[in-house]
Amino acid sequence: MTREPEQAGPAQRPFSVSHRLVLSIAVPMTLAYLTTPLLGLVDTAVVGQLGQPALIGGLAVGAIIFDLVFTTFNFLRAATTGLVAQAFGRGDGTEEQAVFWRSLIIGIVSGAMILLLSPLIIVFGLWAMAPGEDVRAATQLYVSVRMVSAPMGLANYAILGFVLGRGEAVAGLLLQTLINGINIVLSIYLGLMLEWGIAGVAWATVIGETVGALVGFTFVVARFDRSVRPSWRRVLDRPSISRLMSLNRDIMIRSFALLAAFALFVRQGAQFGPVTLAANAILMNFFLVAGYYLDGFATAAEQLAGRAIGANYRPAFDRAVRLTLLWGFALASVTTVFFLIFGGMVVDILTVSEDVRAESRLFIVWAALTAVVGVLAFQMDGVFIGATWSNDMRNMMLASLALFGFLVWLLVPMLGNHGLWIALLAFLGARGITLYLILGKRVERAF
């Protein structure tokens, strides 16, 4: 079998994959991901203290617009992690640095383009969301200020992707904590103490992203080995940039397909009325809770799988897959059992509406199962991103989305909201199973 030279080096560079190594990446990144919802709660609380419901609405609508734009560019972090991990596995410090510079340039240029296009983005976002006039004004103010952070925000994607590609998850945690910590403190100071309101919350994000990018850039570049510094000709090498952009394209398509699936779930749930819609929204938190630590183990799978591909060392690859799946299934099983037993109590905490509580209890079993059913999807995404097999991940995601749409069409008329949840579980399961079924063939080709 012919080896693909861009995926594996000619010589083996053995390394050991242990439970400790997996946890050293997964645990810090889980904690890092948890800082994001904490930031959202603080921003909402700050704006809520201003006593104007329109400002809370403006923050919510503005956050959706901003998140949709930036979710589009989340591929930059993932692709950088995979390529750096492979170079790290090969012991190719020059290519590690070259990938960093390529990703940073793409991030800053893309962020500048977003900033230039922000007036059009705001107009389109307001048209799509169609808020009231007071909410519209608050949204426009929030988004126009926060868009200033776009170049630095995407630079942070490249920086985080680099440190994760090298397995430096603690550095990733510290950088994310710095960014969100500054954001939280300044949201309170600027929004409440200086009475800048929603504009203060937006400026807090700008400052947090800027400080994080400057500190992260300094941290990364100061540790570069100058003896293996790449030339600008290598950094701007067209085939290498094309490969990075190809990875970015596939991961972006995968992300849009995932957003489309969840948008369809929400839209279909809305057809059953406001009570069922609210119940589904509350129950989706069960899946989101599991998602935080499953993302952490998926990140571990990215780095270790990519490193093993670069090192041309299959034992490390196989063990990385086994251990990340083991930890993922173990924790997801605990989560599923917890929500099966205590899900009703959790629902009662999240809502005081008796109608919503009663409706939620009808579908708790399905929501609880999302954690254990979704494990394989998270882990296989991590493995395939790290190995840079992005076309497979894209294709299987699109196939799973098609299955989801078909099952919604087939099951919802017969089973109602139960059919919608069954379709969602099938979507999550299909994503993981389809990738797992082709994993063996891909591994044989890579090694």
N, C-alpha and C positions, 0 to 999 in steps of 0.2 A: 504494500500500500504506500502511495506517495505521501510524504509529509507536507503539510502546508507551512512553508517557512515563515510566514508572517504570524503564525500562531504558536510555534514551538521552536526553541533553539535546538541546534544539532547535538549539544551535549547535555547530559543530565546534571542537575544541581539539586541533589536530594535535600529535603528538609522534613521535619516531623510536624504532623498536625495532631495536636492534643486537645482535650477538653478545655484546658486552661487557655490555649491559644484562641480557640473559638470564642470563649467567654470574654477574653481580653478585648476582642473587637465588638462583640454583640452587646455586652452590657453598657459600655460607655455610649455607644450609638443609640441604644434604647433610651438612655437618660437624656441624650441630646435631643432626640425627637420629642420627648415629653416637654421640653421647654417651649415648644411652639404653641400648643394649646394653652399653656399657662400665660404666655404673652397675650393671646387672644382674649382670655378672661380678664386680664388687667386692663387692656385697651377698652373693652366693653364696660368694665366697672368705672373707669375714668370718665368716659363719655356719659355713662349713666348718671354720674353725679351732677352733670350740668342741668338736669331736669328738663331736657327737651327731647321728646321721643323722636323727632325728625333727625336729630344728630345720631342717635343709635341706629336708625334705619340707614342713614347715609354711610355710617361706618360699615354696616353689614353688606350693603350693596357694593360699596367701594372695595371691600375686602374680596368679594366674589370676582369683580372685574380684574383686580390685581392678581389674584391667585390663578385665574384662568390664563392670563398672559404668562405668568412665571411658571406655571405647570408645563406649559409648552416648551420651556427651556430647561426643564429638570433633566433632560437627556444629557446636558453638558456635564453634570456631576457624575452620572452613571458611566458614560463613555470614558471619561477621564480616569475613573477608578479602574475600569477593566484594562485599559491600555497601559497605565502606570504599573498595575499589578503584574502584568506580563513582562514588562521591561525589568521590574524589580526581581522577578523570578529568574530572568536570564542573567541578572547581574549587569545589565546595560544601563549604567548611570547616565550616559549621554542621552539615550532615548527617553529616560524618565524626565529629564529636564526639558527635552524638546517637546514632549507631550504637554508638559505644564505650560510652556510659553504659547504653544498653539491654542490650547484651551483658554488661556487667559486672554489672548488677543481676540478670539472669537467671542468670548463673554463680554468684553468691554465694548467691542464694535457693535454687537447685538444690542447691548444695553443702551448705547448711544442712539441707535436706530429706534428703539422703543421710546426713548425720551423725545426724540424728534416727532415721532408719530403719535405721541400721547394725546394731543387734542382730538385726533380722529378716533383713537381708542376710546376716549371718554364719551364722545358723541355716539359711537356705535354701542358702547356698553349701556349708556342711559336709554338708548332706543330699545335695546333688547330687554332690559330689566323693567322699563316703564314705571319708575317710582313717581310718587307725588311731587309737587313743585318744591316743597320744603326739603324733602329728602333728596331731590335732584341737586339742589344747591349745595347741600352738605356733602353729597357724593362727589360732586365736581371739585370742591375745595380739597377734600381728602386725597383723591386720586391724583390731582394735578401736582400736589406737593410730594406725595409719596413716590411718584414716577421719577423724581430727581434721583432716587436711590438705585435706579435700574442698572446703570453700568457697574456700580460697586456690588450690587446684589448678585449679578451674574458672574462677576469676578470671584465672589465668595464661593459660587458653585465650583469653579475651576480649582480654587484653593482646597476646598473640602474634598473634592475628587482626588486630588494629588495625595493628600495626607492619608486618606482612606486606602488608596492604591498601595501605599507603602505599609499598610497595617497599623498606622499610628492613630488608633481610634481615640485615645485619650486626648491627643492634640485636637482632633475633630470635636470632641465634647467641650474642651476648653474654649475653642473658637466660637462654637454655637452658644455656649453659656455667656461668653463676653458680648456677643452681638445682641442676644435677647435680654441679657441682664441690663445693658446700657439702655436698650429700648424700653424696658419696664420702668426703670428709674426715671428716665427723661419723660416718659408718657405722664407719669404722676407730676413731675416738676413743671414741665411745660404746659401740660393740659390743665392742671388744677391750680398749682401754686402761682404760675405766671398768667393763668387764665387765658391761654391761647386756644383752649377748647380742642376741637377735632383737628385743627391745623397743628397744634402742639403734639398730638398723638402721631400725626404723619411725619412731622420733623424729627420726632424721636426715632422713627424707623430709619430715616435718611442718615442720621448721625450714627446710629448703631451699625448699620451696614457699612458705612464709610470707615469707621474706626476698626471694625472687624476685618475689612479688606486690607487696610494698611498694616495692621498687626499681623494678619495671616501672611501677607506678601513678604513682610520682613522676616517672619519666622521661617518661611520656606526658602527664600533666596539666600538668607544668611548661612544656611546649612548646606548649600550646594557645594559639591566638590569641583573647584575651579579647574582641576586637571582634566576633567571629562566634559567641560562646558561645550555645548553644541554650537556650531556656526549658525548664523542666521539663514544660510543657504539650506542647512538641514532642517531648521525649524520651519521654514517656509516650503519644504519639499512638497511638491504637488501631490504625488501618490499618498503620502502620509496624511496630508490635509483631507484628501478625498476619502481615505479610509475613516478618518474621524467624523467627517460629515455624513458618510454612509451610516455609521453607527448611530449618529445623532438622529438621522432621518427615521431609521427603524424604531428607535426607542420612542421618538416623538409620536409616530403612528400608533405604537402600542399604548402610549399614555392617553392619546385621544380616544382610542377604542375603549379603554377602561373608563374614562369620563363619560363616554356615550352610554355604556352599560348602566352606570349608576344614575345617569340622567333619565334613562328609560325606566329604571326602577321607580324613581321618584314620580315621574310623569304618570306612569301607569297606576301607582298607588293613589295619586290625586284623583283618579277617576272614581274611586270608591268613597269619596267624601272627605271632609276635613278631619274627622275622628280617626279614620284608618290611616290617613296621611300622617297625622301626628304620632300615631302608634308606631308606624314604620320608622319614622325619624328617630324616635326614642330607642327602638330596638336596634337600629343600625349602630348605635353607640357600643353595643356588645362586640360587634365586629371591629369597630375602630379601636377599642381597648386592646384587643388581640393584635391589631395591626401595628401598634407601637413596638412591641417586642419582636414580632415576626419580621418587621423591617430591620431590626437590629441583627437578627440572625441571617437575613437575606444579605445584608451588608458584609457580614463575615464570609458568607458563601461567595460573594463577588470577589473579595480580596484573595481568599485562599484558592479558589478555582482559577482565577487569573494568574496568580503566582505559580501554581502548579503547571499550567499550560506553558508559561514562560520558561520554567525550570525543566520542562520536558520530563516530568516525574509523575507518572500515573498513580503510584501508591498514595501520594499526598492528595491528589485530586479525588480519588475514590474515598479516602477517609474524610476529607472535607465535606463531601456530599453526605456521607453517612452521619457524621456528627452533627452537622447543622440540621439535618432532618430529624435526628433523634431528639435534640433539644427543642426544636420547633414543635414536633408532635407531642412531646411530654408536657410542655407549657400550655399548648393549645387544648390538650385533653383536660388539664386542670381547669382551664378557663371555661370550657364547655360544661363540665360537671358543676362548676360553681354557679353558672347562670341557669342551669337546669334546676338547681336546688333553691338558689336565692334570687333568681331573676325577677320574681314578683316583688320582692322587697326593693330591689334596685329601681324598678319601674315606679313604685310608690314614692321613692325619693325624688325621681326626676320630674314627676308631674303630680298635681293635686286634683286633676280632672278625673272624676270617677268613670266617665265614659271612656276616656283614653286608657285609663288603667285596665278596665275590663276588656277593651279591644286588644290591648297589648298582650294580655295573658293568653289570648287565643293563638298567638303566633310565637310565643317565647321559645318553643322547642326548635323551630326553624332558625331563629336568630342565634340561639346558643350553639347550634351546629356549624355556623359560619366559621368559627375559629378553627375547628379541627379539619373541616373540609377545605379551608383556604390555605392550610400550611404548605402543601406541595406547590401551589401557585407562587407563593412568596419565595420559597427556597429555589425553585427551578428558575424563576426570574433572576435571582441572584447568581446562580451558577452560569446561566447563559449570558448574562451581562458581563461577568468576569471573564468568561471564555471568548467574549466578543462574537458569539453566534447570534447576532441580533436579528438576522433575517428569519431564523426559525422562531424566535420569540414573537416577532411581529406576525408571522403567518398563523401561528397557533392561537394568538390573541384574537385575530380577525375571525378564525374559524369558531372560536369559543363565543365570540360576540354574535355570530350568525346563529349558533345553537341557542343562545339566550333569546334572541329575537323570535326564533321559531317556537320555542317553548312558551314564551309569553303569549304568542298568538294561539297556541294550541291549548294551554292549560288554564289560562286566566278565565276564559268564558265558562269553563267547566267547574273550576275550583275556586274562583275568585282570588282573594289575596293569598290564600294558601298556595295556589298555583304560581303566583308571582314569586313567593319565597322559594318554592321548589326550583323554579327557573333560575333564580339567583344562585342557589347552591349548585345546580348543574353547571352554571357558568364558571364558578370558582373551581369546582372539581375538574372540569374539562381543561381549564388553563394549565393546571399542574400535571394532569395525567398525560395529555398530549405531548408535553415537553419531556416528561419522564420516559415515554415510550420511544422517543427518538434519541434519548441521551446516549444509550449504548453505542449506536452507530456513529454518533458524533465523536465520542471518546475514542473509538477505534481509529477513526480517521486522524484525530489530533495526535495520538501517541503511536 
